[in-house]
Amino acid sequence: MAIETKYDVIVAGGGHAGCEAASASARLGCGTLLITQDKARLAEMSCNPAIGGLAKGHLVKEIDALGGIMGIVTDRSVIQSRMLNLSKGPAVWSPRAQCDRRRYTEIMCDVIGNTDGLDLLEDEVIDLILLEGKAAGVKTRSGGEVYGKKVILCGGTFWNGIIYIGDWSKEAGRINEKPAVGLSDKLEALGLRRLRFKTGTPSRLDGKSIDFNVMERQDGDEEPVWFSSNPPSERLPQVPCYLTYSNPRTHDILRSGLDRSPLFQGRIKGTGPRYCPSIEDKIVRFSDRDRHQLFLEPEGLDTDEYYINGFSSSLPEEIQYAALKTVPGLEEVKMNRPGYAVEYDVFPADQLSLSLECRMIDNLYLAGQINGTSGYEEAAAQGLMAGINAARSLHGKEPIILGRDQAYSGVLIDDLVNKVPEEPYRMFTSRAEFRLLLRQDNARQRLLKVSREIGLQCDTYHNSIAASIAKKRDILKMLRGTTVRLNGKTANAANLLKRPEYDLKILTQQFAIPAELKEIIQKNKESAFHAELEIKYEGYLSRQEAQVEAFRKMEKYSITPGFDYLGVKAFSNEARRSLDKVRPQTLGQASRLPGVRASDVSVLMVHLKRRKIP
Ligand SMILES: Cc1cc2nc3c(=O)[nH]c(=O)nc-3n(C[C@H](O)[C@H](O)[C@H](O)COP(=O)(O)OP(=O)(O)OC[C@H]3O[C@@H](n4cnc5c(N)ncnc54)[C@H](O)[C@@H]3O)c2cc1C
């Protein structure tokens, strides 16, 4: 393939963020080049081979609704799917897919390779080309210079990456993969602020050496749980996961290795995720616990390898091995590869605008782990938005900024830009204040308008979602207008559904309801489900909608560019600094900045109102 030297968009890094970014910009009509260190490892899953899960599943549903590719690739490589949290309210139900690691990457390579207008180059980006202070291309390790109107950087854990196992360490982006060196230093030299984060992964085990009989078997759901609107007609064979536990002996052995732990001996300087601690971290922080859950997760259909979730470690290899052998079912285990930690550079995203464009360098976008997040889904959501916004900018359109009231992806980017994460940022349902409205099941419906605006999904898709919304309204209307007999009295069908002991299934099976209503419910399961939720949670939903209304007012209250924050004496010192540094676009954004209190927001509002009076 002859590589042209001039592109609309250049994406550096073919991980989860880079693949979404490149795919989106190419499909939006921009000639795109994806440069990555190893083109056979696109969207490689560095850690466990699973997509989705709590809150992350919401992100994937949204990525799919907006026209991204993660959901499509997941559905084609899933070997165990489950809807998590079904015992709780629908706001926190979350789809999770255990994937075949090899297939996932192969399918992603196939999807990217078959995208029109998207070229792939195996190389490493080591520098930016700037023209008049704006990004205009990249320089590569092999000596190439490629020009592009927009540059999107998605370096993952590779920028100045160092991996650690006990006393041993090596410069690497992932085990057996080179780090990306040079680019990050150049960005810092250009004035961008850099931090150091770390994350870790557990060992990989040979399934042939594991006694699964003594473990608790966990199967997936019978009914497939799909992420994409266009899933394959058949699932791959589904396989179980297994649950076992560590014990005091395991912990004693792990403790004996702490004096050689790069984490506890201070050799790793980067900040790790508190919510996802290594096993050595767990036994120190939760020293009163005598066991921890360990999940054995298959890596694929054509391999015996297992991932041991919950046993992330950077202790010396022999300590990891000895500790594993104390776990029920792992007495004879063979360890294919030890766990390790990786430390890498990140550029806090308060240096970006909400479109993910760098505020200091025009035409430069940053997405994924380098913005301080952790996780495939968080990376993919950012990559998608960076790709969309780079393309829109080239087309002279306003960026798409998803609100906190619209999408988890909006919450993610808003949090990243407005608050500097002190540790790798992971999405949780608790981060979304309007989570009853931002459910995974309604991602397509709530993002329909914005998806039309973006244009990555086709008309047929949009029309089918619009039809599902119309059907939901019909069902709601019919339920509200239907009377049924209960204990000799009449009752309204919608009111009946509000009671916890009744649901649509009972209503259609045990009550005499009009044939037309029965048919529409049976033929439109998703719309009927949405109608049922709206009835059941009516009170909560309307309260949340009122909160959204108040929130939107603040979001619409725009702040005059160039507003002189330093000149307003009534702000607290902390707020003044924060406001002047970030220069928020709206009152809503200002209210979420660190150090900005309710009193500062009132002061700002007074000043803004004063300026509006001629
Ligand atoms: C050891 C380890 C453990 C992890 N553990 C967890 C975990 O427990 N939970 C969790 O949620 N997440 C974990 N992660 C993080 C998860 O892998 C990332 O969040 C996710 O992969 C980030 O996606 P990304 O697209 O930003 O970057 P990556 O997936 O890291 O992809 C970056 C890609 O860009 C390429 N690249 C980088 N720089 C350049 C350059 N200059 N030029 C060309 N190509 C370049 C790389 O080769 C790579 O292909 C872990 C990662 C690692 C490495």
The ligand as an SDF file (V2000), in Angstrom:
LIG
                    3D

 53 58  0  0  0  0  0  0  0  0999 V2000
   -0.3860   -4.4610   32.5020 C   0  0  0  0  0  0  0  0  0  0  0  0
   -1.7000   -3.7660   32.2870 C   0  0  0  0  0  0  0  0  0  0  0  0
   -2.7100   -3.9680   33.1900 C   0  0  0  0  0  0  0  0  0  0  0  0
   -3.9260   -3.3280   33.0240 C   0  0  0  0  0  0  0  0  0  0  0  0
   -4.9010   -3.5650   33.9190 N   0  0  0  0  0  0  0  0  0  0  0  0
   -6.1060   -3.0120   33.7670 C   0  0  0  0  0  0  0  0  0  0  0  0
   -7.1530   -3.2870   34.6600 C   0  0  0  0  0  0  0  0  0  0  0  0
   -7.0040   -4.0480   35.5990 O   0  0  0  0  0  0  0  0  0  0  0  0
   -8.3410   -2.7000   34.4700 N   0  0  0  0  0  0  0  0  0  0  0  0
   -8.5310   -1.8500   33.4580 C   0  0  0  0  0  0  0  0  0  0  0  0
   -9.6310   -1.3270   33.3140 O   0  0  0  0  0  0  0  0  0  0  0  0
   -7.5630   -1.5630   32.5960 N   0  0  0  0  0  0  0  0  0  0  0  0
   -6.3650   -2.1250   32.7380 C   0  0  0  0  0  0  0  0  0  0  0  0
   -5.3560   -1.8530   31.8800 N   0  0  0  0  0  0  0  0  0  0  0  0
   -5.5700   -0.7600   31.0150 C   0  0  0  0  0  0  0  0  0  0  0  0
   -6.1570   -1.0550   29.6740 C   0  0  0  0  0  0  0  0  0  0  0  0
   -5.3590   -1.9460   29.0060 O   0  0  0  0  0  0  0  0  0  0  0  0
   -6.1720    0.2900   29.0260 C   0  0  0  0  0  0  0  0  0  0  0  0
   -7.0350    1.1230   29.7560 O   0  0  0  0  0  0  0  0  0  0  0  0
   -6.6290    0.3320   27.6040 C   0  0  0  0  0  0  0  0  0  0  0  0
   -6.0180   -0.6310   26.8590 O   0  0  0  0  0  0  0  0  0  0  0  0
   -6.3140    1.7240   27.0970 C   0  0  0  0  0  0  0  0  0  0  0  0
   -6.5880    1.8250   25.7520 O   0  0  0  0  0  0  0  0  0  0  0  0
   -5.7530    2.8490   24.8850 P   0  0  0  0  0  0  0  0  0  0  0  0
   -6.3220    2.7830   23.5440 O   0  0  0  0  0  0  0  0  0  0  0  0
   -5.7070    4.1560   25.5680 O   0  0  0  0  0  0  0  0  0  0  0  0
   -4.2810    2.2960   24.9080 O   0  0  0  0  0  0  0  0  0  0  0  0
   -3.6480    0.8510   24.6660 P   0  0  0  0  0  0  0  0  0  0  0  0
   -4.6580   -0.2030   24.6650 O   0  0  0  0  0  0  0  0  0  0  0  0
   -2.5200    0.7550   25.6320 O   0  0  0  0  0  0  0  0  0  0  0  0
   -3.0900    0.9750   23.2040 O   0  0  0  0  0  0  0  0  0  0  0  0
   -2.1070    1.8640   22.8450 C   0  0  0  0  0  0  0  0  0  0  0  0
   -1.6370    1.4710   21.4640 C   0  0  0  0  0  0  0  0  0  0  0  0
   -0.9150    2.5350   20.8840 O   0  0  0  0  0  0  0  0  0  0  0  0
    0.3110    2.0660   20.3920 C   0  0  0  0  0  0  0  0  0  0  0  0
    1.2240    3.2200   20.5490 N   0  0  0  0  0  0  0  0  0  0  0  0
    1.5290    3.8590   21.6830 C   0  0  0  0  0  0  0  0  0  0  0  0
    2.3240    4.9220   21.4450 N   0  0  0  0  0  0  0  0  0  0  0  0
    2.5240    4.9350   20.1140 C   0  0  0  0  0  0  0  0  0  0  0  0
    3.2480    5.7790   19.2620 C   0  0  0  0  0  0  0  0  0  0  0  0
    3.9310    6.8190   19.7310 N   0  0  0  0  0  0  0  0  0  0  0  0
    3.2570    5.5090   17.9410 N   0  0  0  0  0  0  0  0  0  0  0  0
    2.5430    4.4620   17.4400 C   0  0  0  0  0  0  0  0  0  0  0  0
    1.8370    3.6270   18.2080 N   0  0  0  0  0  0  0  0  0  0  0  0
    1.8260    3.8650   19.5320 C   0  0  0  0  0  0  0  0  0  0  0  0
    0.6610    0.8790   21.2230 C   0  0  0  0  0  0  0  0  0  0  0  0
    1.5210   -0.0030   20.5370 O   0  0  0  0  0  0  0  0  0  0  0  0
   -0.7260    0.2770   21.4560 C   0  0  0  0  0  0  0  0  0  0  0  0
   -1.0900   -0.5410   20.3880 O   0  0  0  0  0  0  0  0  0  0  0  0
   -4.1260   -2.4720   31.9790 C   0  0  0  0  0  0  0  0  0  0  0  0
   -3.1030   -2.2710   31.0670 C   0  0  0  0  0  0  0  0  0  0  0  0
   -1.9070   -2.9210   31.2210 C   0  0  0  0  0  0  0  0  0  0  0  0
   -0.8090   -2.7040   30.2170 C   0  0  0  0  0  0  0  0  0  0  0  0
  1  2  1  0
  2  3  1  0
  2 52  2  0
  3  4  2  0
  4  5  1  0
  4 50  1  0
  5  6  2  0
  6  7  1  0
  6 13  1  0
  7  8  2  0
  7  9  1  0
  9 10  1  0
 10 11  2  0
 10 12  1  0
 12 13  2  0
 13 14  1  0
 14 15  1  0
 14 50  1  0
 15 16  1  0
 16 17  1  0
 16 18  1  0
 18 19  1  0
 18 20  1  0
 20 21  1  0
 20 22  1  0
 22 23  1  0
 23 24  1  0
 24 25  2  0
 24 26  1  0
 24 27  1  0
 27 28  1  0
 28 29  2  0
 28 30  1  0
 28 31  1  0
 31 32  1  0
 32 33  1  0
 33 34  1  0
 33 48  1  0
 34 35  1  0
 35 36  1  0
 35 46  1  0
 36 37  1  0
 36 45  1  0
 37 38  2  0
 38 39  1  0
 39 40  1  0
 39 45  2  0
 40 41  1  0
 40 42  2  0
 42 43  1  0
 43 44  2  0
 44 45  1  0
 46 47  1  0
 46 48  1  0
 48 49  1  0
 50 51  2  0
 51 52  1  0
 52 53  1  0
M  END
$$$$
